[in-house]
Structures are given as C-alpha cells and as structure tokens.
Amino acid sequence: MSDNDSPITVIPLIVENLPDERFVEGIFKPEIEAGLVSVHARYTASGAVSLAQSSLLEHPDRPIAVILNTGTDDPNEIEQEYRGPVQRILSRTAGRSWHAAFAIPGLDVWAAADPRIREALERDEAEHGKSTCAERSRRFEELVKEQPFDREALCRANDEARGLIEFIERTCAQMHSAAAAT
C-alpha cells in the first residue's frame, strides 16, 4: 500500500495468509483487474487487524477491509473472540470507511458457495482424500482461471460475504463520484 497522499484508487483487502489471499483474489478478480481492490496477506489474524488499524490511523479517509477466518461456527465464540475485539480495535481509529468480514469457519466455505467449485473440491477429496486449506486454495485458483467465480451464489449463501461485497461496491461508487466531482 502506498503511503503517499494521492487520491483513493484502491481498496486494500487484508487477509491472514496465502491460502486466504488466493481465495479472496479469485472472489474479487474483476475488481483486482480493474484496479479497484488489492489483497494483502499478513500471516496471522492479529497481523491483519494490526495492518488495518495502522492504515486507518495513518490515513483515516482511505477505505480498508479486513477478512478473517473464525475457525468455528459457534456464534458466541465468534462474537467474543473475533467480531467484538476487531470492531473495538478498528472503531477506536479515526477511520471512517472500514469493514470487517468474518469467514465462518473459513474462506474455503465462501469458495464452496459456487456450485462448480464445491463439486470440484468434493470430487478431488473423494479421489485423493481430505485436502488442506492450502491445497483447496490452489485448486480454487486453478478453477477461477478457467471460469469466473459465481459471486451471486456466494451472496445468496453468506451474509458476511454479501456485506463485504456491498461495502466494496458502495465504496467504489463513492470514490467514482468523488473523482467525477473534481
């Protein structure tokens, strides 16, 4: 991410690790290709939140999103261990345009919302046994090169993902309007 004071042109999407980066790059491929978003992996959830916090403290007018795996489906644990702390940390900055999305339990679930992807991943596991998240992310990366990811299916299946997509669309529209007004 650039530290200069140029107009906002790219929304950083901050994730935990390389497999997550692959999933998010596939999901947001059209926006990446259009130069609207970029994806940054920080290796841990705390690293991702720290980068978002630092960015908001240094550049409060720049939008940013952080996407974290919860590793659980338990609503109480998600609220206490993820949503509550992340929202407290980011809301204490001067930043006005941020979004935290929680992949429950992980981004591979978001990827599997696309029926074509889900079928391919299930077929791979039936043929080769249980795969790791890194293996699923590499397979996902291959599949979205062949055919775009079905984000409409993801929006129908997942409120967290839909909220993130709406944030990106709204923020891009605001940036476009601001650029047109200058």
RAHUZI-V536340 format. One record per backbone hydrogen bond with DSSP energy under -1.0 kcal/mol. CO is the residue of the C=O (numbers start at 1). NH is the residue of the N-H. E is the energy in kcal/mol with one decimal. If there is no record, write none. Layout:
# RAHUZI-V536340
<<CO/NH/E> <CO/NH/E>>
This chain:
# RAHUZI-V536340
<<11/38/-1.9> <12/65/-2.3> <13/40/-2.5> <14/67/-3.1> <15/42/-1.7> <16/43/-1.7> <17/21/-2.3> <18/22/-2.3> <19/23/-2.2> <20/24/-2.8> <21/25/-2.6> <22/26/-2.0> <23/27/-2.3> <24/28/-2.5> <28/32/-2.3> <29/33/-2.8> <30/34/-1.6> <31/36/-3.0> <32/35/-1.4> <36/11/-3.0> <38/13/-3.1> <40/15/-2.7> <44/48/-2.0> <45/49/-2.5> <46/50/-2.5> <47/51/-2.2> <48/52/-2.1> <49/53/-2.8> <50/54/-2.9> <51/55/-2.6> <52/56/-2.4> <53/57/-2.4> <54/58/-2.5> <55/59/-2.8> <59/62/-1.9> <60/96/-1.8> <64/99/-1.6> <65/14/-3.1> <66/101/-2.8> <68/103/-3.2> <74/78/-2.5> <75/79/-2.3> <76/80/-2.6> <77/81/-3.0> <78/82/-1.7> <78/83/-2.4> <79/84/-2.4> <82/86/-2.6> <83/87/-2.5> <84/88/-2.3> <85/89/-2.6> <86/90/-2.6> <87/91/-2.2> <90/93/-1.3> <97/64/-1.5> <99/66/-2.4> <101/68/-2.5> <103/70/-2.1> <105/71/-3.0> <106/109/-1.6> <107/111/-2.3> <108/112/-1.8> <110/113/-1.6> <111/114/-1.4> <114/118/-2.8> <115/119/-2.5> <116/120/-1.9> <117/121/-2.8> <118/122/-2.7> <119/123/-2.4> <120/124/-2.4> <121/125/-2.2> <122/126/-2.2> <123/127/-2.0> <124/128/-2.9> <125/129/-2.1> <132/136/-2.5> <133/137/-2.4> <134/138/-2.0> <135/139/-2.2> <136/140/-2.6> <137/141/-2.4> <138/142/-1.9> <139/143/-2.4> <140/144/-2.5> <142/146/-1.1> <143/147/-1.8> <149/151/-1.4> <150/154/-1.3> <151/155/-2.7> <152/156/-2.0> <153/157/-1.7> <154/158/-2.0> <158/162/-2.2> <159/163/-2.5> <160/164/-1.9> <161/165/-2.7> <162/166/-2.6> <163/167/-2.1> <164/168/-2.5> <165/169/-2.7> <166/170/-2.8> <167/171/-2.7> <168/172/-2.7> <169/173/-2.2> <170/174/-2.2> <171/175/-2.6> <172/176/-2.4> <173/177/-2.4> <174/178/-2.5> <175/179/-2.5> <176/180/-2.3> <177/181/-1.6>>
